[in-house]
């Protein structure tokens, strides 16, 4: 069964105020891994020391598209290697790539990035939102991106919330892409004032248990919590989400 992680964007206010203490607090909640969304100018040695002390692993890092080129990519890989993270994730495509031709251009670039990452011992992947499922005649941006990339070089972090938001069924995509999925972004969905928003696990309508079972079937490494909307302190929500997954996975 995959391990339980959290995307630190979920608790970004706490992380921006005291990054290392937030790492400690997340570890104390029972999470097995942290997926980073920036490092707040923290030296890699200081971060690794805290991670080792709290016995929490790296569950990936979201690295913006513009930082995955040449010298910046090399620096990114060096820092992540020093903290023991070997999963690099592009969190979204810039708007100028969100066309049929743009997705094909992005796929070419992703293949190059993925090749460099693989050579250096890293896994490279892409995290979806809902816009990738816009249709271009008989296909979607999501299909253009993944069908024009090498499955050995470009993996995926499937965000189940955004797949559902776009009107698709996450389990169907998991069945289709199977071993390309390294991480699942696990978040629940509810409706507030007519808008679909994320909520604490177990408080919404998504079949979290079913998603985890299919993810386990295909060897997904990380079940990574991400929450973007709150009615309370995000750190409280993070603990609720950890408790839910720990109980669900019988940890």
C-alpha positions in Angstrom: 0.0 0.0 0.0 1.2 3.5 -0.8 2.5 5.9 1.8 0.7 8.9 3.2 2.0 12.3 2.2 0.8 16.0 2.2 1.4 18.7 -0.3 2.7 21.6 1.8 0.6 24.1 -0.3 -2.2 22.8 1.9 -0.6 24.6 4.9 1.2 27.3 3.0 0.5 30.1 5.5 2.2 28.1 8.3 5.0 27.1 6.0 5.7 30.7 5.0 5.9 31.8 8.6 8.0 29.0 9.9 9.0 26.4 7.3 11.0 24.0 9.5 8.6 24.0 12.4 5.8 23.2 9.9 7.8 20.2 8.7 8.1 19.1 12.3 4.4 19.6 13.0 3.3 17.7 9.9 5.5 14.8 10.8 4.0 14.7 14.3 0.5 14.4 12.7 1.5 11.0 11.3 2.3 11.8 7.7 5.0 9.6 6.2 6.1 12.1 3.6 6.1 15.8 2.6 5.6 17.1 -0.9 7.2 20.5 -1.2 5.8 23.6 -2.8 8.9 25.8 -2.4 11.7 25.7 0.2 11.6 29.3 1.5 15.4 29.8 1.0 16.1 27.1 3.5 19.6 25.5 3.1 19.2 21.9 2.1 21.4 20.7 5.1 19.0 22.4 7.6 15.9 20.8 6.0 17.5 17.4 5.7 18.5 17.5 9.4 14.8 18.2 10.5 13.5 15.5 8.1 15.9 13.0 9.5 15.1 14.0 13.1 11.4 13.6 12.5 11.8 10.5 10.3 9.7 11.9 7.5 10.5 11.3 3.8 10.3 13.5 0.8 7.1 12.7 -1.3 8.1 14.9 -4.2 8.5 18.6 -5.0 6.4 20.9 -7.2 8.8 22.8 -9.3 7.4 25.6 -11.6 7.6 25.1 -15.3 10.1 28.0 -15.8 12.5 26.5 -13.3 12.9 23.2 -15.2 15.4 24.5 -17.8 19.1 24.1 -18.1 21.1 25.7 -15.2 18.0 26.1 -13.0 17.1 22.4 -13.5 20.6 21.4 -12.5 20.4 23.5 -9.4 17.0 22.1 -8.6 18.1 18.5 -8.9 21.2 19.2 -6.8 19.1 20.7 -3.9 16.5 17.9 -4.1 19.2 15.2 -4.1 20.7 16.8 -1.0 17.3 16.5 0.9 16.7 13.0 -0.4 13.9 13.8 -2.9 14.0 12.1 -6.2 10.5 13.0 -7.5 10.2 16.2 -9.5 6.7 17.4 -10.4 5.7 20.2 -12.8 2.5 21.6 -11.0 0.9 23.2 -14.1 1.4 24.5 -17.6 1.6 28.2 -18.3 -1.4 29.5 -20.3 0.6 29.9 -23.5 0.9 26.1 -23.7 -2.8 25.4 -23.2 -3.6 24.9 -26.9 -3.4 21.8 -29.1 -0.1 22.8 -30.4 1.0 24.1 -27.0 0.5 20.7 -25.4 2.6 19.0 -28.1 5.4 21.5 -27.5 5.1 21.0 -23.8 5.3 17.2 -24.4 8.6 17.6 -26.3 10.0 19.7 -23.5 8.8 17.2 -20.9 10.5 14.4 -22.7 13.8 16.3 -22.6 13.4 17.2 -18.9 12.4 13.6 -18.1 15.4 12.3 -19.9 17.7 14.5 -17.8 16.0 13.6 -14.6 16.1 9.9 -15.3 19.9 10.1 -16.2 20.4 11.8 -12.8 18.3 9.2 -10.9 15.1 11.2 -10.6 11.5 10.6 -11.6 9.7 13.4 -13.5 6.0 13.9 -13.5 3.1 16.3 -14.2 0.3 17.3 -11.9 -3.0 18.0 -13.6 -5.7 20.6 -12.9 -9.0 20.7 -14.8 -8.0 22.8 -17.8 -6.0 19.9 -19.3 -9.3 18.2 -20.1 -10.5 20.9 -22.5 -11.3 19.3 -25.8 -9.5 19.9 -29.1 -11.7 18.1 -31.7 -11.4 14.4 -30.8 -8.9 14.7 -28.0 -8.0 16.7 -24.9 -4.9 18.5 -23.6 -4.4 15.8 -21.1 -4.3 13.1 -23.8 -2.1 15.2 -26.0 0.4 15.7 -23.2 0.6 12.1 -22.1 0.3 10.4 -25.5 3.1 12.5 -26.9 5.5 11.8 -24.0 7.6 8.7 -23.2 5.9 6.7 -20.5 9.4 5.9 -19.1 10.4 9.6 -18.9 7.2 11.4 -17.9 5.0 10.1 -15.1 1.9 11.6 -13.6 0.6 12.9 -10.3 -3.2 12.4 -10.8 -5.2 15.0 -8.9 -8.5 13.2 -8.3 -10.4 16.4 -7.3 -9.6 18.2 -10.6 -10.4 15.1 -12.7 -13.8 14.9 -11.1 -14.2 18.7 -11.4 -13.7 18.4 -15.1 -16.5 15.8 -15.3 -14.4 12.6 -15.6 -14.0 9.6 -13.3 -10.5 9.3 -11.7 -10.7 5.5 -11.5 -11.1 5.4 -15.3 -7.9 7.4 -15.8 -6.1 5.2 -13.3 -7.1 2.1 -15.2 -6.0 3.6 -18.4 -2.6 5.0 -17.3 -1.8 2.5 -14.6 1.9 2.4 -14.0 2.5 6.0 -15.1 0.8 7.2 -11.9 3.4 7.8 -9.1 1.3 9.9 -6.8 -2.4 10.5 -6.3 -3.5 13.9 -5.0 -6.2 12.9 -2.6 -8.8 15.5 -1.7 -12.5 15.4 -1.2 -15.1 17.6 -2.9 -18.2 19.5 -1.6 -20.3 22.3 -3.0 -20.5 25.7 -1.3 -22.5 28.6 -2.7 -22.8 26.7 -6.0 -19.1 26.1 -6.4 -17.2 22.8 -6.2 -14.5 23.2 -3.5 -12.1 20.9 -1.7 -12.9 19.8 1.9 -11.5 17.5 4.6 -11.4 13.8 3.6 -14.6 12.1 4.5 -16.6 15.3 4.5 -17.3 15.3 0.8 -18.7 13.1 -2.0 -15.6 11.4 -3.6 -15.0 7.7 -3.1 -11.6 8.1 -1.4 -11.4 4.5 -0.3 -12.1 3.3 -3.8 -9.4 5.5 -5.3 -6.9 4.3 -2.8 -7.7 0.6 -3.5 -7.2 1.1 -7.3 -4.1 3.1 -6.6 -2.7 0.2 -4.5 -3.6 -2.2 -7.3 -1.3 -0.3 -9.7 1.5 0.3 -7.1 1.0 4.0 -6.6 3.8 5.1 -4.3 2.2 8.2 -2.6 -1.3 9.1 -1.5 -0.7 12.8 -1.1 -3.2 15.0 0.7 -3.9 18.4 -0.8 -6.6 20.8 0.4 -7.2 24.3 -1.0 -10.3 25.6 0.8 -11.0 25.8 4.5 -13.5 26.7 7.2 -10.9 26.4 9.9 -7.1 26.5 10.6 -5.5 24.6 7.7 -3.2 22.8 10.2 -6.3 21.5 11.9 -7.6 20.3 8.6 -4.2 18.7 7.9 -4.5 16.6 11.1 -8.1 15.6 10.2 -6.9 14.4 6.8 -4.0 12.5 8.3 -6.2 10.8 10.9 -8.7 9.8 8.1 -6.1 8.2 5.9 -4.3 6.5 8.8 -7.6 4.9 9.8 -8.6 4.1 6.3 -5.3 2.4 5.5 -5.1 0.8 8.9 -1.7 2.2 9.8 
